[in-house]
Amino acid sequence: MRPHLTVEQRQLALRLKARGLSLREIGPHGGLFASRCGADRASCLPAAGPPPWVGARAGAADAGDQEITIGLRTGQSFTQIAARLGKAVSTVSREVAGNGGREQYRAWRADQRAREQARRPKTPKLACPQLAAQVAAWLEGWWSLVQISRRLQIEYPGDPMMRVSHETIHQALWRCCVGRSQQAGRLIR
């Protein structure tokens, strides 16, 4: 059975995670987990820099969700919460209103809702076999993605299913390459 963290330790861990630290980097702070760093805890901290991008929302991110929850539970106004987050009051107000209001707002629920809204249920454009075959043929001929996208508009002017942007082709190639490299990594291990 794993040890339970206090509320303060949990909040500290979530704040550090929102700054981009890994669990191994978070461990030495505040005695959260067993430290592998020894006596010199400062050596475990990453180099200073901007935190990595964490989510697909323009509003509050994961750490912001936690701060909003803490602020609401302590009875702070939206203005006070927004000032602490460095966000507009309207952003905080919209975040709380969209996730159950002052009484029902929970950070985990807000994050879950944001992830659900960010998902794209539609099938990929390149799932069409005819389109995929045409794009693959032109890629084998060393055409650029922009050339392929523009040529599709010329070749198939009345068929919207045979149109695809160069960004969509790029994303499909990226997913394919990343998926193959991950599979190869599992086979090597």
C-alpha positions as CSV (number, residue, x, y, z in Angstrom):
1,M,0.0,0.0,0.0
2,R,1.4,3.4,-0.9
3,P,1.7,6.2,1.6
4,H,-0.9,8.9,1.5
5,L,0.1,12.5,0.8
6,T,-1.2,15.5,2.7
7,V,-3.3,18.1,1.0
8,E,-0.3,20.5,1.0
9,Q,2.0,17.8,-0.5
10,R,-0.6,17.0,-3.2
11,Q,-1.0,20.7,-4.1
12,L,2.8,21.1,-4.2
13,A,3.2,18.1,-6.5
14,L,0.4,19.3,-8.8
15,R,2.0,22.8,-9.1
16,L,5.4,21.3,-9.8
17,K,3.9,19.0,-12.4
18,A,2.2,21.9,-14.1
19,R,5.7,23.6,-14.4
20,G,6.8,20.6,-16.4
21,L,8.7,18.6,-13.8
22,S,8.7,14.8,-14.0
23,L,7.8,12.6,-11.0
24,R,11.5,12.0,-10.4
25,E,12.2,15.7,-10.3
26,I,9.2,16.4,-8.1
27,G,10.1,13.7,-5.5
28,P,12.9,15.6,-3.7
29,H,10.6,18.5,-3.0
30,G,8.9,18.5,0.4
31,G,9.6,14.8,1.1
32,L,6.9,13.7,-1.4
33,F,8.6,10.6,-2.5
34,A,11.8,8.8,-1.7
35,S,14.6,10.9,-3.0
36,R,17.3,9.4,-5.3
37,C,19.2,12.6,-5.3
38,G,20.9,12.3,-2.0
39,A,21.8,15.4,0.1
40,D,22.1,17.7,-2.9
41,R,18.5,18.3,-3.8
42,A,19.2,21.4,-5.9
43,S,20.9,19.3,-8.5
44,C,17.6,17.5,-9.2
45,L,15.9,20.7,-10.4
46,P,15.7,21.3,-14.2
47,A,17.2,24.3,-15.8
48,A,15.1,27.4,-15.6
49,G,13.0,28.1,-18.7
50,P,9.4,28.5,-19.8
51,P,7.1,25.7,-18.8
52,P,6.1,23.3,-21.6
53,W,2.7,23.6,-23.2
54,V,0.3,21.4,-21.2
55,G,-3.1,21.4,-22.8
56,A,-5.3,22.4,-25.7
57,R,-7.3,25.0,-23.8
58,A,-6.8,28.7,-24.2
59,G,-8.2,29.2,-20.7
60,A,-6.8,27.8,-17.5
61,A,-4.4,24.9,-17.6
62,D,-4.2,22.0,-15.2
63,A,-2.4,24.1,-12.5
64,G,-4.9,26.8,-13.0
65,D,-7.7,24.3,-12.4
66,Q,-6.1,23.4,-9.0
67,E,-5.7,27.1,-8.1
68,I,-9.3,27.8,-9.0
69,T,-10.5,25.0,-6.8
70,I,-8.3,26.2,-3.9
71,G,-9.5,29.7,-4.4
72,L,-13.2,28.7,-4.5
73,R,-12.9,26.6,-1.4
74,T,-11.2,29.4,0.5
75,G,-14.0,31.8,-0.5
76,Q,-11.9,34.0,-2.8
77,S,-13.5,36.1,-5.5
78,F,-13.0,35.6,-9.2
79,T,-10.9,38.8,-9.3
80,Q,-8.5,37.4,-6.6
81,I,-8.2,34.1,-8.3
82,A,-7.6,35.7,-11.7
83,A,-5.0,38.0,-10.3
84,R,-3.1,35.0,-8.7
85,L,-3.3,33.1,-12.0
86,G,-2.4,36.1,-14.2
87,K,-5.6,35.6,-16.2
88,A,-8.6,37.8,-17.0
89,V,-11.5,37.7,-14.6
90,S,-13.8,36.7,-17.4
91,T,-11.6,33.6,-18.2
92,V,-11.9,32.4,-14.6
93,S,-15.6,33.2,-14.5
94,R,-16.2,31.3,-17.7
95,E,-14.1,28.3,-16.5
96,V,-16.1,28.0,-13.3
97,A,-19.5,28.6,-14.9
98,G,-18.8,26.0,-17.6
99,N,-17.8,23.4,-15.1
100,G,-20.6,23.4,-12.5
101,G,-20.4,26.8,-10.9
102,R,-18.9,27.8,-7.5
103,E,-20.4,24.9,-5.6
104,Q,-19.8,22.1,-8.1
105,Y,-16.4,23.1,-9.6
106,R,-13.7,20.4,-9.4
107,A,-10.3,20.6,-11.1
108,W,-10.3,17.0,-12.2
109,R,-13.8,17.3,-13.7
110,A,-12.8,20.5,-15.6
111,D,-9.7,18.8,-17.0
112,Q,-11.7,15.8,-18.0
113,R,-14.3,18.0,-19.7
114,A,-11.5,19.9,-21.6
115,R,-10.0,16.6,-22.8
116,E,-13.4,15.4,-24.0
117,Q,-14.1,18.6,-25.9
118,A,-10.6,18.5,-27.5
119,R,-11.1,15.0,-28.9
120,R,-11.9,14.8,-32.6
121,P,-14.3,12.0,-33.3
122,K,-14.3,12.3,-37.0
123,T,-12.4,9.8,-39.1
124,P,-9.1,10.9,-40.6
125,K,-9.3,12.4,-44.1
126,L,-6.6,10.0,-45.4
127,A,-8.7,7.0,-44.4
128,C,-10.3,7.2,-47.9
129,P,-8.3,4.5,-49.9
130,Q,-8.5,6.4,-53.2
131,L,-7.2,9.6,-51.6
132,A,-4.5,7.8,-49.7
133,A,-3.3,5.9,-52.8
134,Q,-3.1,9.1,-54.8
135,V,-1.2,11.0,-52.1
136,A,1.2,8.0,-51.6
137,A,1.9,7.9,-55.3
138,W,2.8,11.6,-55.5
139,L,4.9,11.3,-52.3
140,E,6.9,8.5,-54.0
141,G,7.5,10.9,-56.8
142,W,9.0,13.4,-54.3
143,W,6.2,15.9,-54.6
144,S,5.9,18.4,-51.8
145,L,2.9,18.4,-49.5
146,V,1.8,21.8,-50.9
147,Q,2.1,20.5,-54.5
148,I,0.0,17.5,-53.6
149,S,-2.7,19.5,-51.9
150,R,-3.0,21.9,-54.8
151,R,-2.9,19.2,-57.5
152,L,-5.7,17.4,-55.8
153,Q,-7.9,20.5,-56.2
154,I,-7.0,20.6,-59.9
155,E,-7.4,16.9,-60.6
156,Y,-10.7,16.5,-58.6
157,P,-12.5,19.8,-58.7
158,G,-16.0,18.4,-58.0
159,D,-15.0,15.9,-55.3
160,P,-14.6,17.3,-51.8
161,M,-13.5,13.9,-50.5
162,M,-10.4,14.1,-52.7
163,R,-9.2,17.3,-51.1
164,V,-6.8,17.4,-48.3
165,S,-4.6,20.2,-46.9
166,H,-0.8,19.9,-46.7
167,E,-1.0,20.1,-42.9
168,T,-3.3,17.0,-42.8
169,I,-0.8,15.0,-44.9
170,H,2.0,16.2,-42.6
171,Q,0.1,15.1,-39.5
172,A,-0.7,11.7,-41.0
173,L,3.0,11.2,-41.9
174,W,4.0,12.3,-38.5
175,R,1.6,9.9,-36.7
176,C,2.8,7.1,-39.0
177,C,6.5,7.7,-38.3
178,V,6.0,8.2,-34.5
179,G,3.8,5.1,-34.3
180,R,6.5,3.0,-36.1
181,S,9.3,4.3,-33.9
182,Q,7.3,3.5,-30.8
183,Q,6.6,0.0,-32.1
184,A,10.3,-0.5,-32.9
185,G,11.3,0.8,-29.4
186,R,9.0,-1.9,-27.9
187,L,10.6,-4.6,-30.0
188,I,14.1,-3.6,-29.1
189,R,13.4,-3.6,-25.3
